[in-house]
Amino acid sequence: MYLCTNRISLKKPFLFLLAAGTLLWSSCSLPSDVFEKDVVIPGHQWATSFKPHVDFTIAGADTADRYNIYLVLRHSDAYLYNNIWIRGTVQAPGDSVPKSQRYDLTLATNDKGWLGSGMDDIYEHRVLIQPDTKFTKPGTYSFTLEQIMRDDPLQHVFNVGVRVEKAK
């Protein structure tokens, strides 16, 4: 009899943990109208020769929508600069010539310190680089990111990536 009551009483905590885990997992997943992919920088040293590549696909029905494109960057508190220069190159489906643009992203100010969100000594920045963008062709778009700072390799950079979300 004692074993039966123990088995029954263990079901409630197990079901509670299962429900809480499911809720937590679903709250951490991205909404369906958001794409985000980050690439790990080897050894936290971003060499100019390392050019992370991110692909995402736009369906035919989604060409009518507008999107905000963000650059996502994670670095440590030991990163030496208030900014980072990045060249972003986009290859659209069917285009033979990719389009490049340079971005000077402000990561910190002398008054406020790091502008991104932080936990311990790691900071993440989501910087809007292309607001209200329209992808005119369905298919796979390829983003290539490269750091164009004077330091080679650029120290204390953990990840870099792209976030594309429908504009509201």
Secondary structure, DSSP 8 states (H G I E B T S, - for coil): -HHHHHHHHHHHHHHHHHHHHHHHHHHHS--TTEEEEEEE-GGGEE-TT---EEEEEE-GGGGGSEEEEEEEEEEETT---SEEEEEEEEE-TT-SS-EEEEEEEE-EETTTEE-SEEETTEEEEEEEEEEEEE--S-EEEEEEEEE-SSSSSEETEEEEEEEEEE--
